[in-house]
Amino acid sequence: MAHEVVAVIPARSGSKRIPGKNTREFNGRPMIAWPIVACQDSESVARIIVSTDSPEIANIARELGAETPFLRPEELSNDTAGTAPVIRHAIETLGLDDKVGVLCVYPTAAIQPLFIDEAVALLDKSGMANRFLVSVGRHRSPLDRALGPTEDGLLQLLNPKALLSRTQDLPQAYFDAGKFYLASAGTWMEHETMMAHPFVPFLMPDWASVDIDEEGDWVIAETLHRAFTVD
C-alpha cells in the first residue's frame, strides 16, 4: 500500500474446540509462529502486533519478534467477540493514522510471505482504497449441487433446476478462507465487519484454505502445509 502496513494478529486464549491451538506445535513451530514469520519475511509489513488476553501467548509472541504493547480487555476476549472490534481496539490503542494499512492475520494462518505482498499489491492495483481485501478459498464443488435433508431423513438437491446441468457449467462459489483481511485503518474504523459490503477477493490456493476448527482439520492442514511449502 502507499502507506506502511501494520499487521495485527488476534490471538486470544481459551479455544474450546482445539484447546491451546494458537501455541500448539504445527510442523515444528508454535502455530502462531507461522503468521509472525510470514509478516517478518514480507516486504510490506512494518510492524507486527499480537492482540491477546494471555500473558503466555504474549511472551511467546515477543520471543518470536512480535510486539505486545497491550493486553486485550476481557470484553473482547470471549467466545462472542468479533474480529473487527478487536482490530478497531488495536487501531485506537496504537493511535494509528487513518491511512495506515492494517492487516489482520489470524494466529492459525500458516501462510507464505508472498501471499501478504501480493494482497497488498492487489489492493493498491484495484484502486479501492476504501474497501476491504479478504482472503477467500474456492468451493471445489458447485453450490448448485449442494444437498439438503428432507423431513423423512433423505437427501435431495437444494437447487432442482441444476439437476441436468454439467458441473463445469455451474457458477464457481467462494468462501471466507479465514486467513487474513486488509484495509486502511480508517476503513476498519468505519465498518462494523469486513464483509458487510462488496470486497476485493484474494484467492488462496486450496492447500492454504483449510479452516482449522476440529482435530481432523488440524491433521489435514498440517499435512498439506508440509507438502506444499519449503522451509
C-alpha positions in Angstrom: 0.0 0.0 0.0 1.1 3.6 -0.4 1.4 3.8 3.4 3.0 1.4 5.9 1.2 -1.8 6.8 0.8 -2.8 10.4 -0.1 -6.5 11.0 -2.4 -7.3 13.9 -2.7 -10.9 15.0 -5.7 -11.5 17.2 -4.7 -14.5 19.4 -7.0 -14.9 22.4 -6.7 -17.8 24.9 -9.5 -20.3 25.7 -10.1 -22.0 22.4 -12.6 -24.8 23.2 -12.7 -26.9 20.0 -8.9 -27.3 19.8 -7.5 -26.2 23.2 -4.3 -24.2 23.0 -4.4 -24.2 19.2 -2.6 -20.8 18.9 0.6 -22.1 20.5 0.3 -25.8 19.7 3.1 -27.2 17.6 2.4 -27.1 13.8 5.1 -28.5 11.6 7.8 -27.9 14.1 6.8 -24.4 15.3 4.1 -23.0 17.6 1.2 -22.3 15.3 1.3 -18.5 15.9 4.9 -18.5 14.7 3.8 -19.1 11.1 1.9 -15.8 10.6 4.5 -13.9 12.6 7.3 -15.2 10.4 5.3 -14.6 7.3 4.8 -11.0 8.3 8.5 -10.7 9.2 9.6 -12.0 5.8 7.0 -9.9 3.9 8.3 -6.8 2.2 5.1 -4.9 3.0 4.7 -5.2 6.8 6.4 -2.6 9.0 5.1 -3.7 12.4 3.7 -6.9 13.9 1.3 -6.6 16.8 -0.2 -9.5 18.7 -3.5 -8.7 20.4 -4.1 -11.2 23.2 -5.6 -11.6 26.6 -3.0 -14.2 27.5 0.4 -13.3 29.2 1.6 -16.7 28.0 0.8 -16.0 24.3 2.2 -12.5 24.7 5.5 -14.0 26.0 5.7 -16.4 23.1 4.9 -13.7 20.6 7.7 -11.4 22.0 10.2 -14.3 21.8 9.2 -14.7 18.1 9.8 -11.0 17.5 6.3 -9.5 17.6 5.2 -6.6 19.7 2.6 -7.0 22.5 2.1 -3.4 23.7 -1.2 -4.2 25.5 -3.3 -7.0 26.7 -6.8 -7.2 25.2 -9.7 -6.4 27.5 -11.9 -9.1 28.8 -15.0 -7.9 26.8 -13.0 -8.5 23.6 -11.7 -11.9 24.6 -14.8 -14.1 25.0 -16.4 -16.5 22.5 -18.7 -13.9 21.1 -16.1 -11.2 20.4 -15.9 -10.4 16.7 -12.7 -9.8 14.7 -13.4 -6.3 13.6 -14.0 -4.9 17.2 -10.6 -6.4 18.2 -8.8 -4.8 15.3 -10.5 -1.4 16.0 -9.4 -1.7 19.6 -5.8 -2.2 18.4 -6.0 0.7 16.0 -7.3 3.0 18.7 -4.8 1.8 21.3 -1.9 2.2 18.9 -3.2 5.6 17.7 -2.8 4.6 14.0 -3.4 7.2 11.3 -6.4 6.5 9.1 -4.3 5.9 6.0 -2.1 3.2 7.6 -2.8 -0.2 6.2 -3.9 -2.7 8.8 -3.5 -6.4 8.0 -5.4 -8.7 10.3 -3.8 -12.2 10.2 -5.3 -15.0 12.2 -2.9 -16.9 14.5 -3.8 -20.1 12.8 -2.9 -18.8 9.3 0.1 -20.8 8.2 0.6 -18.6 5.2 3.5 -17.5 3.0 5.0 -14.0 2.9 4.3 -13.9 -0.8 0.5 -14.0 -0.1 0.8 -10.9 2.0 2.8 -8.9 -0.5 0.5 -10.0 -3.4 -2.5 -9.0 -1.3 -1.1 -5.5 -0.6 -0.2 -5.0 -4.3 -3.7 -6.2 -5.3 -5.5 -3.7 -3.1 -3.3 -0.9 -4.4 -3.9 -2.0 -8.0 -7.6 -2.3 -7.6 -7.9 1.4 -6.8 -10.3 0.5 -4.0 -8.6 2.1 -1.0 -11.9 2.3 0.9 -12.6 -1.4 0.5 -11.6 -4.5 2.5 -9.5 -7.2 0.9 -10.5 -10.7 2.1 -8.6 -14.0 1.7 -11.0 -16.5 0.0 -11.0 -20.1 -1.0 -12.9 -21.8 -3.7 -15.7 -24.3 -3.2 -14.4 -27.4 -5.0 -18.0 -28.5 -5.8 -20.7 -26.1 -7.2 -23.1 -25.0 -4.6 -25.9 -25.6 -7.0 -25.2 -29.3 -6.5 -25.5 -29.0 -2.7 -27.7 -31.5 -0.9 -30.1 -30.9 1.9 -32.3 -33.2 4.1 -35.9 -33.9 3.6 -38.4 -34.2 6.5 -38.1 -38.0 6.4 -34.3 -38.1 6.6 -33.5 -38.5 2.9 -31.3 -36.1 0.9 -32.3 -34.0 -2.1 -30.8 -31.5 -4.4 -31.2 -28.0 -2.9 -31.5 -26.5 -6.4 -33.5 -28.8 -8.6 -33.0 -26.5 -11.6 -29.4 -27.6 -11.7 -30.3 -31.3 -11.9 -29.3 -31.7 -15.6 -26.6 -29.1 -15.7 -23.0 -30.1 -16.1 -20.8 -29.2 -13.1 -18.5 -27.2 -15.4 -21.4 -25.0 -16.5 -22.4 -24.1 -12.9 -21.0 -20.9 -11.3 -17.9 -21.0 -9.1 -18.6 -20.1 -5.5 -16.1 -19.0 -2.9 -15.9 -18.8 0.9 -14.1 -16.7 3.5 -10.8 -18.6 4.0 -10.4 -17.1 7.4 -6.7 -16.3 7.0 -6.3 -12.5 6.6 -8.1 -9.3 6.0 -6.6 -6.0 4.8 -7.8 -2.4 4.8 -6.8 1.1 5.8 -7.2 1.9 9.5 -9.9 4.4 8.5 -11.8 1.7 6.7 -11.6 -0.6 9.7 -12.9 2.1 11.9 -15.8 3.0 9.6 -17.3 -0.5 9.1 -18.9 -3.0 11.5 -17.4 -6.0 9.9 -15.2 -7.0 6.9 -17.8 -8.4 4.6 -20.8 -6.1 5.1 -20.1 -4.6 1.6 -18.5 -6.0 -1.6 -14.8 -6.5 -1.1 -11.6 -7.2 -3.0 -11.1 -11.0 -3.1 -7.6 -12.6 -2.7 -7.9 -16.2 -3.9 -5.9 -18.6 -1.7 -4.6 -21.9 -3.0 -6.7 -24.9 -1.9 -3.9 -26.2 0.4 -3.8 -22.9 2.3 -7.6 -22.6 2.7 -8.3 -25.3 5.3 -10.3 -23.9 8.2 -8.9 -25.4 11.4 -11.9 -25.9 13.7 -11.6 -29.6 14.6 -8.8 -32.2 15.2 -9.3 -33.6 11.8 -8.8 -30.2 10.2 -5.5 -29.8 12.1 -4.1 -33.0 10.6 -5.3 -32.1 7.1 -3.9 -28.5 7.3 -0.6 -29.6 8.7 -0.1 -32.3 6.1 -1.0 -30.0 3.2 1.2 -27.2 4.6 4.1 -29.7 4.8 3.6 -30.9 1.3 3.3 -27.5 -0.4 5.8 -25.4 1.4 9.5 -25.3 1.8 11.2 -24.1 5.0 
